[in-house]
Amino acid sequence: MDDKVKGKSKEALGALTGDEALKEEGRALQRKAKAEEEAAQREKTRRAKEEARQAERSRDRQKLKDEGLLGGVAGTVSDKDKGLLGGVTDSLSPPDRGPKRS
């Protein structure tokens, strides 16, 4: 039986019998139970906040991985961009000299 129920029982029995010490003991058990519940709730909240921080860090790391070193800038040149560059990229690669002769 938990302290809250024990406390209520003792307080009620003390009230019925006129035993002030028993009533006070019951109230003390109820206060103890309430303090334990509050501590458990604080711990649960602390864990939830820590899990949320971990999830946020993980999400941020994954976002950085997905974006790469250039921060989301595309690494390929689209056909539209090739037209804008006017063949500049073609001059950067060596010309095709045909099949090699031995």
Secondary structure, DSSP 8 states (H G I E B T S, - for coil): --HHHHHHHHHHHHHHHT-HHHHHHHHHHHHHHHHHHHHHHHHHHHHHHHHHHHHHHHHHHHHHHHHTTTTT--SS--HHHHHHHTTHHHHHS-----S---
